[in-house]
Amino acid sequence: MITPTEELSTPLTNEQRYHQEQKTRISQYKVNAKDENGNLITKIYARGDEFVIYESTDFPVYESLRINLDTIKEDDTEKGKSLAEIKGDIDKFLAACARYNGTQLDKKRAANAIATAILGDSVKAKGIIENIIKDIKQDYKDIMYGRLFYIIGALSLTITLMFIAKNGYMHRQLTQNNYMVYLHLKYACAFSAIGGLISISLKIKQYNTDRELSKLFYYFNGCERITISVLAGILAYFMIKGQVFFGFLNIDNGASPALLIVCALAGFSESLIPNTLRTLEKKSDL
């Protein structure tokens, strides 16, 4: 008769010992921990009893998605074969991520596809990854078109204002009675629009787009940004003329180059005029 003490002390079989060690290895894969090669785990996309699909920023973008396959049975090679069948598809996905700025959601979807392959359905996994790559490319096209129409809208309004300013200068002799309103404000609008256009050009990569929105929306969005720049430039012009700030630039009744540069800066910087108004508000409260 075997006592409970003797039953507990029964040595583990090789299979049981391997299974325990396998469970320990899998459980060690956590965010901010390190994998078996010493690479930092920054995100885990999918986890199963026999695999972990994670991301490590210790690698370039095209290699950041990592797969740890650790089967419950030591001699199980089927899951490794299924994973090998989609190796080329995974490489194509990572290349698309690097080239077209794939998102975390894309990697999450790819991780689920890889898990599907590990679980035995590599054909379905291939189809999922192919659809993900198509979506990445389409999203990239939508972003590029959105940014293109955004800057076209800004550019068209800026060119229009520059043309109006040039036309005003060419016919300046007809506006002697109200020189400032009909000419100097045109200069201020044109220069502030140029400042806004430069700002848009520098920040265009930060402009977010939405697939559901039309190209016309982005066009008018660009026009709106230039309109805000023009309003900021006009406000800066009158603040200088009223000697509210930078009064030393108001050296005569004309539109000096320094004054127009400030108008361009007001159009370029979204915070110049608001910060100036806040400063004035604080001074008035004292």
PyMOL commands that set and color helices and strands:
alter all, ss='L'
color gray80, all
select helices_A, chain A and resi 4-8+14-27+61-63+78-85+87-100+104-118+122-170+172-206+215-241+247-249+257-268+272-285
alter helices_A, ss='H'
color red, helices_A
select strands_A, chain A and resi 43-47+51-55+65-69
alter strands_A, ss='S'
color yellow, strands_A
deselect
rebuild
show_as cartoon
